[in-house]
Structure formats: C-alpha cells, structure tokens
Amino acid sequence: MKITGFETIPIQGRAMILKMFTDEGVIGYGEPMNYEHWRVVAQAVDDMAEYLVGKDPLQIEAHWQAMYRSSYSRNMPVLVGALSGIEMAMWDVFGKVVGMPVWKLLGGSVRRRIRVYTGIGGTTPEECAESARKAVQAGFLAVKMGASTQPVRFVDTPKAIDTMVARVAAVRTAVGDEVDIAVDLHRRLSPTMAVILVKELEPFRLLFAEEPCHPENNEPLLMLSRSTTVPIATGERHLTRWGFREIIEREMCAILQPDIRHCGGILELKKISAMAEIHNIAVAPHNAAGPIGVAASIHVMATVPNLLICEGGHRRGEGLFSTPLIFKDGFIELPTAPGLGVDMDDAAIEAVRDETFRLRGMFWHSDDGAFADF
C-alpha cells in the first residue's frame, strides 16, 4: 500500500478535516490543528505530502520521526499540527487494513467507556446556571465554564473577583454536588491574580482550574499548584513530549491537557500520558474544535490508566460521521468500527465546509483600550 495524496477541508467550528488517500482505495481521516490559520496548516500538509506520497502509510513511527526531526525548528505549532493530523490518518488506515479499532492496536482498553464533559456558556450568573442545567439534562455529569467574559487586570478589583466567583457559585447551586465543574481561566490571569482568584474558588470544590497563566512561562504553575487545594490543569498549547517534560518532571500541575490535534498525534498523546503516569499526574485531553479530534482522543484514552476525563462530549459527529460516537450517562462508548470509526461521505463534509477567515482572540480592556489576552 502506498500514499497517493492528501486533501484538507476547513469546516465549521474552527476545525479541519484531513483525508489521506492510498493506492488501494483506503481513505484515512485526521484532524490537524486549525483555529484561524487553516490556510497555513493546509500548506504545511501539502509540504509534508512531498515526502509522504509513494510511501507506506503503516510506517507511522518512521514517518513521524522523519517529518518532526527534519524541521529546522521542531517546536513549530503549524508543522506539529499538520503532522498530528497526518499521523491520525495513518492510524485510521492501519485500523482499516487490519479490521480493528485503533484503541485495540494501541494495546487494548483499560476501561469500558470514556467519561466526557461539555462546555457551558452565559454572561450573567443566571445564564451560566441555566446553561449548566441544560447540560445536565442532556446527560452530562461534568461541565466546564469560563471564569470571566471580560479581560482581567494584572491585579483586578474586588468587584471583578466577586463577579467571577458569582458565576461559579451560581453553577454550583444549579447542579449540586454530584456534578463536576471545571473553570477555564483562558490564560488571562497574571500569576498574582491567579493565586487570588483560585483561592476564592476553593469552596466550590472544582474538578480543576484550567490554564490560569500564559503557557510561555511554566514556573508560576508550580507556585500556584502549591498555594491551593484546587487541581491545576494546563497543556492545551504545549507540543510533543518535550514540551511537557518540565511540567511533568517537576510536577507543576495536577492535570495535563494535551490536544491531539497539535501535540503530535495519537501515539504522542499516549507517550505524554505515560510520562505523566509515572508522576501520578492525570490526563484530561483538550478538544475544542472538530469531532475527529474527539474520536481520536477517545481511542487513546481507552488505553490510558491515568485518564481523568475527556473534553468534547457534545462533538460526537452527528450529521457528519456515518456512525456517530455513542453518548450515554456522561460517557462515550468505545468505538467498535475499524480505524478511528469516523468515515463520512463528501456531501456531509461539504455541508459543513467553512473557508471563512476570522481572527480569534482579539480582546481589549474597555477603560483604556489596552490589548488583553483572550
């Protein structure tokens, strides 16, 4: 079997579908990181195709090493994102060739199903509470919310802190103590402000507080983790096991959140999880775009002993996959179809194609117009 070509299709929800074609008619699907810059990622896939076309798609580790290590600068998100999607497609082909789901090829499952959570919205505490109630009614036993809809100053006012706390308090009151709540801080907080806010959130017994500080500086994570009883989570913007090494070895957080679409793909997510397991760090993969990434994460997490929970429980491929992921009682069942189980027809893909370019993360303070982290 040989690889004959690739196609990338941007779709709604800041996602991208990658199709890998072979000379035996088997098509592999993957999802590279997209966000706003899908054209750049698509070009990176085309560049890697020059190496891959004509080669055996089942030589996954060899191709990963060649494409990752041949780059002048290995730690480039666009390149690793493209590589991640390609690697997923290779595993999809591998599973289809041998007639097995990918999780079986990774060593088999250590659990029957995968616990998942969904995101909730709302501007006011009341809106947040209502969104949480709807998620619970839909079957979720864990939700994630944003702490603030506004930029946060390096050291903000008591009113700003009280506003953020009120949102979380309303959700806890709405869902009770049997539903987990995670709070995404969206890297908006300074280390100082993170300590202040997370301390205020301790009474709500959160599942975790996500990405409190900007990932360009890992050191504050250690300080924050040691200052609170709230589990600290991070990792959605880190690349490969080398990008996670310091966080894991120094045990700088309680929970890692690699994103399979740009951490390096399926096998890299498993390797990162194995490194974390040694240090008793849990894994809760980040999945904030398309359903292929969610499905691929489900396959990996079936084999990972230190899984906490997986994001993206509402992105199950309905209307896109021939066989959507099965959700029940807060869990996704293990896929049983060969490969990733994400096959789809061209008409379904075209129905969600979205080539719009829209910059995300444009955020300013309203009082002085200064740019803020989104």
Secondary structure as the mmCIF struct_conf table of DSSP 4:
data_model
#
loop_
_struct_conf.conf_type_id
_struct_conf.id
_struct_conf.beg_label_comp_id
_struct_conf.beg_label_asym_id
_struct_conf.beg_label_seq_id
_struct_conf.end_label_comp_id
_struct_conf.end_label_asym_id
_struct_conf.end_label_seq_id
STRN STRN1 ILE A 3 ILE A 11
TURN_TY1_P TURN_TY1_P1 GLN A 12 ARG A 14
STRN STRN2 ALA A 15 THR A 22
TURN_TY1_P TURN_TY1_P2 ASP A 23 GLU A 24
BEND BEND1 GLY A 25 GLY A 25
STRN STRN3 ILE A 27 GLY A 30
TURN_TY1_P TURN_TY1_P3 TYR A 35 GLU A 36
HELX_RH_AL_P HELX_RH_AL_P1 TRP A 38 LEU A 52
TURN_TY1_P TURN_TY1_P4 VAL A 53 GLY A 54
BEND BEND2 LYS A 55 LYS A 55
TURN_TY1_P TURN_TY1_P5 PRO A 57 LEU A 58
HELX_RH_AL_P HELX_RH_AL_P2 ILE A 60 ARG A 69
TURN_TY1_P TURN_TY1_P6 SER A 70 SER A 70
BEND BEND3 SER A 71 ARG A 74
HELX_RH_AL_P HELX_RH_AL_P3 PRO A 77 VAL A 98
TURN_TY1_P TURN_TY1_P7 GLY A 99 GLY A 99
STRN STRN4 PRO A 101 PRO A 101
HELX_RH_AL_P HELX_RH_AL_P4 VAL A 102 LEU A 105
TURN_TY1_P TURN_TY1_P8 LEU A 106 GLY A 107
BEND BEND4 VAL A 110 ARG A 112
STRN STRN5 ARG A 113 GLY A 119
BEND BEND5 THR A 123 THR A 124
HELX_RH_AL_P HELX_RH_AL_P5 PRO A 125 GLN A 137
TURN_TY1_P TURN_TY1_P9 ALA A 138 GLY A 139
BEND BEND6 LEU A 141 LEU A 141
STRN STRN6 ALA A 142 GLY A 146
BEND BEND7 ALA A 147 ALA A 147
BEND BEND8 THR A 149 GLN A 150
BEND BEND9 PHE A 154 VAL A 155
HELX_RH_AL_P HELX_RH_AL_P6 PRO A 158 VAL A 175
TURN_TY1_P TURN_TY1_P10 ASP A 177 GLU A 178
BEND BEND10 VAL A 179 VAL A 179
STRN STRN7 ASP A 180 ASP A 184
TURN_TY1_P TURN_TY1_P11 HIS A 186 ARG A 187
BEND BEND11 LEU A 189 LEU A 189
HELX_RH_AL_P HELX_RH_AL_P7 PRO A 191 LEU A 201
HELX_RH_3T_P HELX_RH_3T_P1 GLU A 202 PHE A 204
BEND BEND12 LEU A 207 LEU A 207
STRN STRN8 PHE A 208 GLU A 210
BEND BEND13 CYS A 213 CYS A 213
TURN_TY1_P TURN_TY1_P12 PRO A 215 GLU A 216
HELX_RH_AL_P HELX_RH_AL_P8 GLU A 219 SER A 225
TURN_TY1_P TURN_TY1_P13 ARG A 226 SER A 227
BEND BEND14 THR A 229 VAL A 230
HELX_LH_PP_P HELX_LH_PP_P1 PRO A 231 PRO A 231
STRN STRN9 ILE A 232 THR A 234
TURN_TY1_P TURN_TY1_P14 GLU A 236 ARG A 237
HELX_RH_AL_P HELX_RH_AL_P9 THR A 240 GLU A 249
TURN_TY1_P TURN_TY1_P15 ARG A 250 GLU A 251
BEND BEND15 ALA A 254 ALA A 254
STRN STRN10 ILE A 255 LEU A 256
TURN_TY1_P TURN_TY1_P16 ILE A 260 HIS A 262
BEND BEND16 CYS A 263 GLY A 264
HELX_RH_AL_P HELX_RH_AL_P10 ILE A 266 ILE A 278
TURN_TY1_P TURN_TY1_P17 HIS A 279 ASN A 280
STRN STRN11 ALA A 282 VAL A 283
BEND BEND17 ALA A 289 ALA A 289
HELX_RH_AL_P HELX_RH_AL_P11 PRO A 291 MET A 301
TURN_TY1_P TURN_TY1_P18 ALA A 302 THR A 303
TURN_TY1_P TURN_TY1_P19 PRO A 305 ASN A 306
STRN STRN12 LEU A 307 LEU A 307
STRN STRN13 CYS A 310 GLU A 311
TURN_TY1_P TURN_TY1_P20 GLY A 313 HIS A 314
BEND BEND18 ARG A 316 ARG A 316
TURN_TY1_P TURN_TY1_P21 GLU A 318 LEU A 320
BEND BEND19 PHE A 321 THR A 323
HELX_LH_PP_P HELX_LH_PP_P2 PRO A 324 ILE A 326
STRN STRN14 PHE A 327 LYS A 328
TURN_TY1_P TURN_TY1_P22 ASP A 329 GLY A 330
STRN STRN15 PHE A 331 GLU A 333
HELX_LH_PP_P HELX_LH_PP_P3 LEU A 334 PRO A 335
BEND BEND20 ALA A 337 PRO A 338
STRN STRN16 GLY A 339 GLY A 339
TURN_TY1_P TURN_TY1_P23 LEU A 340 LEU A 340
BEND BEND21 GLY A 341 GLY A 341
HELX_RH_AL_P HELX_RH_AL_P12 ASP A 346 ALA A 351
TURN_TY1_P TURN_TY1_P24 VAL A 352 VAL A 352
STRN STRN17 ARG A 353 ARG A 353
STRN STRN18 TRP A 364 TRP A 364
TURN_TY1_P TURN_TY1_P25 SER A 366 ASP A 368
STRN STRN19 PHE A 371 PHE A 371
#
